[in-house]
Amino acid sequence: MATTAEPQAAMSSGPTIAKGWGTDAPDQPLRPMEFERRALRPDDVAIRITYAGICHSDLHTCRNDWGGTRYPVIPGHEIVGTVTAVGNEVTRHRVGDTVAVGCMVDSCMECDQCLEGWEVFCRKGCVQTYNSKDYHDGTVSKGGYTDHIVVRDHFCCKVPDGMDVSKVAPLLCAGITTYSPLRQYNVGPTTKVAVVGLGGLGHMGVKLAAAMGAHVTMITTTPSKGEDARALGAHDVIISTDAEQMKAASTRFDFILNTIPVSHEIDGYLQLLGRSGRMVIVGALTPMPGFVGMNLIWWNRAVGGSAIGGIPETQEMLDFCAAKGIYPDVEMIRMDEVNDAYERLLKNDVRYRFVIDMEKGL
C-alpha cells in the first residue's frame, strides 16, 4: 500500500504516537489505547501495519493465564506491513517494502544460538514482540494490534512478491511453529506423518507436510473434521476415540506433529510411532501427565518439543509458502471486533485463524 511522505518524516525524526488496542487487566476487554513508539535506532525499521493475526497466545497473555503479564499489554505477534522509514545503518530493507514480523523483535546477535540462526534461543533471551523488556531502554514491547511498529531490521522478514498479504500474518506464528519441526526432522516424500489436532496449528501442519510430499494422516476426536482435513491435503483421517482405528494404526507413522493446545495423555499416540519414530509437541505449554516408559523404549521411539524457528528458517518458510501457494485459512475481522473474536477463539469457533484488517475499526 502507498505510504505518504508525512508519516515517513515523522517516524524518522523522533518518537511517535501509536494507536492500538490492548487491555489494562486480566478481567478487562481490549480497548483503544495510545502509547509512544521509540525513535529509530540506526538498525531499526518502521512499519505501517496493514494486517495482524490473532494467536491463542495473545488471549492467554491478555488474561494472564501463564502469569507474568505486564499491564497495559498490547498483543499481536503476527504482523504484515509496509516499511515507512529505516535507520541509517539498514541495508536489508527499503521504504515501500512489504515485510513481516513474528514472535521476536531483538536478540543479542552475538551468542552461539544467534550466530547459528536460532535467535529464539538467544542466551541473553530474545526480546519478544510484546510483553517483553527492551534491552536498551527497559521499556515493555507492544505488539501488532497497532497502526505501526518499530523493529530491529534483522527481525523483519521479506514477504515474497506476489503473495496475498491479507493471508500472510498467521504464517509468522502458526506457519513457522509447524514448519520448523517438519524441516528439523527431514519430513519429505518417504515420510508417513500424522498431525494430531485440527486447529490453527494443525491445519497448517497438514498443508505444509503435504506440500513437502509426505503421506499425511489427520488424527482428531471430531469425525466431522475429517472432510475438512482431506480438503486441506490429508490423505487419511483417524478418529482418536475409536479404539479399533487407533489399534489398526499401531507403528504406522514415522513422525507425529502434536498440536493439541492443552495438557493431555500421549501414550495412545506414542503407540502409533514405528521404529525410531518421533512425536514433537508444539501446542501444549502446561504440565503434562506421565506416560509409560515402555512406549518409548519399545520401538526406539522419542518425544520432544519445538518452538518457532529462527529468522533464517522463518524466511525460508515464507519463501516455501510463496512457491507452493500455501496460506492459512483465515477469517478477516475489524480491529473493533477483537473482543468477540477472543470469545469465539475460546469456543474454537474459527476456521482456522483470525486476521485483523488494521485499516478497519482501529
Buried (B, 14 or more C-beta within 10 A) or exposed (E): EEBEEEBBEBBBEEEBEBBBBBBBEEEBBBBEBEBEBBBBBEBBBBBBBBBBBBBBBBBBBBBBBEEEBEBBBBBBBBBBBBBBBBBEEBEBBEBEBBBBBBBBBBBBBEBEBBEEBBBBBBEBBBBBBBBBBEBEEEEBBBBBBBBBBBBBBBBBBBBBEEBEBBBBBBBBBBBBBBBBBBBBBEBEEEBBBBBBBBBBBBBBBBBBBBBBEBBBBBBBEBEEBBEBBBEBBBBBBBBBEEEEBBEEBEEBBBBBBBBBBEEBEBEBBBBBBBEEBBBBBBBBBEEBEEBEEEBBEEBEBEBEEBBBBBBEBBBBBBBBBBEEEBBBBBBEBBBBBBBEBBEBBEEEEBBBBBBBBBBEBB
